Amino acid sequence: MSEAITTQCVLFPSIFHKPVFASFDQTNGSSDGGAVLLKAADDRLGLIRRLADSVVDPRQPGKVTHMFRELLAQRIFAIAMGYPDGNDAARLAADPIHKLIVERDPIHGDDLASQPTLSRFENSLAARDMYRLGRTIADTVIHHHRARLRGRVERVTIDLDPTDDPTHGTQQLSFFNGHYDSWCYLPVVGFLTFNDEPDQHLFTAVLRPGNAPAKKGAIGLLRQILNRLRAAFPRARFRIRLDGGFAAAEVFAFLDEQLDVDYVVAMAKNSVLKRRARRLMGRARKRSRRSRRTEHEYGDCLYAAGRWPAKRRVIIKAEVVQHPGRAMKDNPRFLVTNMSGTPQWIYEKVYCARGDIENRIKELQNGMDIGRTSCSSFFANQFRVLLTAAAYVLMQVVRSAAGKTSLARAQVSTLRERLLKLGVRVVESVRRIVLHLPRAFPDKKAWLRIARRLGAEAG
């Protein structure tokens, strides 16, 4: 064999009962046959169309080979399929499934955009474009769930959470952050929960400089999403949950002005709050000594920090932690709230429920590679974050369609591996395109059910 041939094929001469020859020569084949589910999810949302319509393409139409909508679709679908880098376009531009879901002829259509074209695309947008794209993602998510729930929404819960995005080069506005002990960006992500449903739905992802305080931009984000939610759900009440980084006087002032908002915000301990918790901590220590286990006591008090105009209710969780072989450790926690429920109910049922947001953030980081912000330009990196957010929204729609199957609560990486990464041979005739998927497919029943829920018909 020549050197050129050996790069495309291998021979296993003795490990099977006959020699096995593997050659990468199948025409019109793809390893991403299940990606048509993503196209179906986008067709239901209209997300990519809305994103494309929200930004003006400055290029001359007569000189354009790849339309703005096609470039968006190519990147968003590729990210959802586990290809976060523009470099992957070199291997996927001729993939028949990727061409099909971008609405090009899978066999005879022109190849998709190359890596240099995608790089120019990602670096072509300005700050105003980022605002419009971010607003469009939020509006699309709200519109989808309003239609899904037919307007029957009594409560919408809003969660904002910052996370770190380590940087490893000369990215613009990358700074050292002492809390995370790294050079990084500090994006903030936001999620919506409707009524008492278990799922949190991403509605925003905003990249921020690495030295940004957690509260930076929070009031603007909350004001915008509240205005949109009020228009969509005029009879709903809203609940906002924030961690301790958002516990600033101006944030509390904004929350107090919203008459239809209940809020629960964590607050760092200080000497005054620790004194208020002293009695409860004593009771928790007594119980912990007797039981030799971690124990909690709950209570509340009225408290006003130096810049607060009035006292607010503070929930106290007096916790004593016990680990085998270690000394008891006091761990008091504090929440600021305008809610009137019992301290234990507010802490355990309202605030602790936001812990599932950490799982969504891990999905964004590990399953969607939202931290692949390797461009030099800050706005190019913000655009990548928004593309990843859009891809995650589509994956969440696929997961919603998987209800009452074994994949109903699966992580996005599991959904990708089980539903989307399917070997397929594409055959095109005059009348139709046929995707020949493997007959021996363990999740075929779930795949077919999801496809039907996303608009497919039995054929």
N, C-alpha and C positions, 0 to 999 in steps of 0.2 A: 504493500500500500504506500502511496505517496504521503508526504507530510500533511498535505492539504486534506486528504481523506481521513487520516487518523484523528484529526481534530473534530470530525463529525461522527465518528463511529467507534465502537469498542467491541472486542470479542472476549467472551467468557468461555474458554475452551474446555474446561474440565469440571466446573462446579455443578453442572446439571447433567442429565442423562444424555443429552446431545449438546454440541457446541451452540452457544447462543450469541447471535450477532445483533448488536444494538446500533442502529443508524438513525441519525436525525435527518430524515429525508421525507417525512410525511407532508404532503402538500395540503394546504387549506385546513390545517389542524391547529388547535390551541389547547393550552392547559387551563384556560379560564372560561370554560363553557357556561358555568353558572352565573357569570356576570350579567346575563340578561335579566336576572332578578333586580339588579341595581337599576337597570334601564327602566324596568317596570315601576320600581319605587319612585324614580325621578319623574316618570310620566304621571304618576298619581299626584306628586307634589307640585310639579312644574318648577322645581327649584332652579335648575340650570337655565331654563328660559328666562325666569325672573331675574337671575343674576346678570345674564347677558343684556337684558333690556335696561338694567339700572345703570349701565356704564356706556358712555359714548366711545365708539372705536375711532381713534383719530386717523387711521390708515386710509389710503386712497382705495376705494372698493375695486377699481380695475386692476390693481396690482396685488390683490390679496388672494392667496391660495388657501389659507386656513382661516375661516371665519372666527370671530371672537367667541361665539357660542361653541364652536368645535374645539377650540383650545381649552375653554373652561371644562367642557365635557371630558376631553382627553385626560386632563390633569386630575379632575375630581374622581373619575372612575378608576384611574390608575392608582391613586392614593388609597381608595377603598379596597382595591384588589391587592394591596401590599407592596406597591411600587412608589415609594415617596419621592424618589429623586427624578429630576428631569433627565438624567443620564439613562434611565431605563427606557426612554423613548427609542434609543438606538436598537433595542431588541424587540420592541413592541409595535413599532410603527406599521409593520406589515401584518400584524396579528389579525386574523379575520374576525375574531370576536370583538376585539377593541375597535376595529373599523366599523363593525355592525352597530355597536351601542353608541358610537358617535354619529351614526346615521350615514355612513358611507357604504357603498357596495362592498361586502366582505371579500369577494373574489376579484372583481375587476376594478374596484375603486382605487383611487390614488392612496398612497401611504399617508399615515398621519404625520403630524409635525415632528420635526427632529429636535434634538436637545438644544441646539443653538436658537431655534425659533422659540422654543418654550422658555429659554432663559431670557430672551428679549421681551417676551410676553410678560413674564413675572416682574421684570424691571420697568415696565412701561406705565404703571399706574401711579397716581398721586394720592395724597391724603384724602381728598374729597371722594375719590373712587372707593377707598377703603370704608369710608363712612357709609356710602350708599350700599356697598356690598354687605356690610355688617347689618344694616337696617333691613335689607332684603331677606337675609337669613332669618332674622327675628320675625318679620312679618309672615314669611312662609310657614314657619313652625306654628305660629299662633293661628293662622288661617287653617292649616291642616287639622289641628286639634279642635278648633271650633266646629269644623265640619264633622269630624269624627264623633264628637260628643254632642253634636246638634245643639250647641249652646247651653247644655245642661251642666253648668259649672257653678258650684257654690263657693269654692275656694281655690285659689291659685297660690302655690308656694314658690317663692323666688329665692334661690340660693346663689350667692357669689362666693368664689373662692380663688385666692391666688395660688400659683404654683411656680416652681422654678424651671427654667429652660437653660441648662448649661451651654455656654458658648465655647468654642475652641479655635478662635481665629481673631480677625480684626473686624468683626461685625460692628456696625454703627450702633451706638448707644448700649453696647455691652459694658457692664460695670461689675465691680466686685461687690458681692452681697455677703455681709458677715454672718447673717442668719443661716444661709445655705453653704457658706464657706466655699464659694466658687464664683467665677466670672459667669454672668448669666443675663438673660432677660427674665422679667417677672410678669408673665401674662396673667390675666384674670379671666376666668370662665364663669358663665352663668347658666343655670338650669331652671326649668319650670316643672312643677309637679301639679297635676290637676286632681282636685278632690282628694280622695285617700288612695289613689293609685300608687303602686310600688315603683313606677318608672319615673326617672328624671330625664327631661328632654333638653338637650343643649340648645341655647338660643343666642349665645354670644361667646366670642373668644377674642380678646383684645390684647395685643402684645404691648408691653411697657418696658421702659429702660430697667436695667438690672438693679438700680438703686432707688426705684420708685417705692414709696410707702404703700402698704396694702390698701389704704383708703383712696389712693389716687384714682380719680375718675369714677368712683363708686356712685356718687350722687348723680352724675350725669347719666350713667347706665341705668340706675334705678328710676330716675325720672322718665326717661324715654320708654322703658319697658312698661312702667305703670300706665303711662298714657295710652300705649297700644293695647294693653290688656283691658283697661277700662272701656275702650271703644269696642273691643271684641266681646267682653263679658260684663255688661253694665250692672248686672245684679250680683256679681261675685264679690267676695271679700278676699283680701290679699294678706299673705303672711310672708315676712322676710326673715331669713336666718343668715347670720353672718358670724365669722369667727372673730377672735380678739383683735386682729389687725385693723378691723374697721371701727373699733370702739373709740371714735373721736367726737368731740363736742358738736362739730358741724354735721356729722352724719346723724347723730341723735336728734338734733334740731330739725333736720329734714324729715326724719321718720315721724316725729311728733306732729308735724304739720299735716300728715296724710291721715285723714279721718277714717279711711276705709282700710287701714293697714294695721295688722298686729305684727310685732317684731320681737325677736329674741336674738340678742347679740352677746357673744362671750366677752368677758373683760378680764384683763390681767389682774392678778392679786396685788394688793398694796398693804401698807401697814394698817390703814383704817379698816379695810375690808377683813383683814385677818383678825383684827380685834372683834369685829362684829361676828365672826365665825367661831370665836374661842369657845363658847359654851357648847355649840354643836360638835366641835372637834373633840372636846373632852368626852362627850357621850359616845362618839364614834370610837375613840380609843378604848373606852371601857368595854364596849361590845366586842371590839376586835381582840382584846386580851382574852376575853372569855371564850370566844369562838375560834380564835387562832386563824381567822380568815379576814379577807378584806371586807370592811363594813362601811356603810354610808348613813349619813343623817342629812335631812333636808330642812331648810328653813328659808326665811326671807327677811329683808329689812329695807328701809328707805335710805338712800345714799345720794349725795351730790358731790361730784368732783369739783375742783376749783373753778373750772370754766362753765359749769352747768348752771343755768338760770334757776333751776328748781330740782327738788329731789325726785329720783326715779326708783322704781321697785327693782331690787337686786335679789335674784334667787341664789341661795347658798347651797352648795353640795359639799358637805364636810366628809371627806373620804380619808380613810386610813388604809394604806396598802400593805399587805403582808405577802411576802414571797418566801418559800422554804429556804432556810439558812440565812436570811437577811433580817435586819432590824425593821421594826414597824416604821412606816414613812407617812407623814401627813401630806395630803394632796387636796387642799381646798380648791374648789372651782366656783366661778361666779358668772352669772348671766344678768344682763340688763333687759328688762321687758316691760311692755305695757299691757300684758295679758293678765287675766284675773284667776287663772286656774291654780290648783295646788302646786307648791314648789316641785314635788316629785313628778307630777304629771307633765309640767312644763319642761323639766330637764330631761326626763327619760322618753316621753312620747313625742314631744315637739322638737327639742333641740337635738337629741341624740340621733334622730332619724336622718339628719343631714350627713351622718357618717357615711351613708351609701354614696354620697357625692365623691368621696375618695376613690371608690371603685370606678366611677365614670372617668375621673381624671387619669387613673391608671390605664384605662382603656385608651384614652386619647394619647397618652405617652407611649405605652408599650404596644398597643394594638394598631394605632393609627400614625405613630411617629410624628406627633404634632411638634416635637422639638427639633425637627430637621430644618432648622432655620440657619442655613449655612451661607446665605447670600451676604454680600457686603452691605447692601442698602437695607436700612431699617424697614422701609415701606415694602420692599420686595419680600422681606421676611414676614411682615404683617399679612401680605397677600397669601403667602404659603399657609399661614395659620388659618386664614379664612377658607382657603381651599380644603384644608384638612377638616375644618368644622363642617363644611358642606358635605364632604364625604361621610363624616360621622353621622350627620342627620339622615342621610340615605340608609346607612347601616342600621340606624335605630328604627327606621320604617320597616326594613326587612325583619328585624327582630320582633317588632309589634305584630307583623303578619305571621310570625311563628308561634303565636299563642296556642296553647293546648297541644303543643308538640314537645318533644324532648329538648328542643332548642329554644324554648320560650324565654329562658333566662340566661342563655349562653353569652359569653364574652364575644366581642366582635371578632377577635382572632379565631375563636372556635367557629363562628358563623362562616368566616371566610374559608377555613380549612374544610368544613363539612358541606357547605352549600355552593361555594363559588369556584373553588379550585377543582374543576372537573375537566378531564380530557374530553375533547370533542372534535369531530370531523364535520366540517361545514360543506354542504352540498347545495348548489344553487341551480334551479331550473328556471324556465321561463315564467312559471306561475308562482313559485315560492322558494323560500330558503329553508333547508332542513338541517337541524343540529342533531347529529348522531352522538348521543351521550351514552356512557357505559351502562349496559344492562345490569351488571353486578355493582350496584350503587347502594350502600347501606341506608342512606337517608333519602331514598327516592320518594317514599310516601310523604315525608315532611316537605321535601322540595316541591312536589306537585301541589300540596295544600297551600304552601306559601305563594306559589305562582298563581293559583286561582284567586287567592285573596288580593293579589296585586293586579288583577284584571285579566289573567289568562282564561281561556275557555277550553273546555274538554274537547279534544280533537281525535 
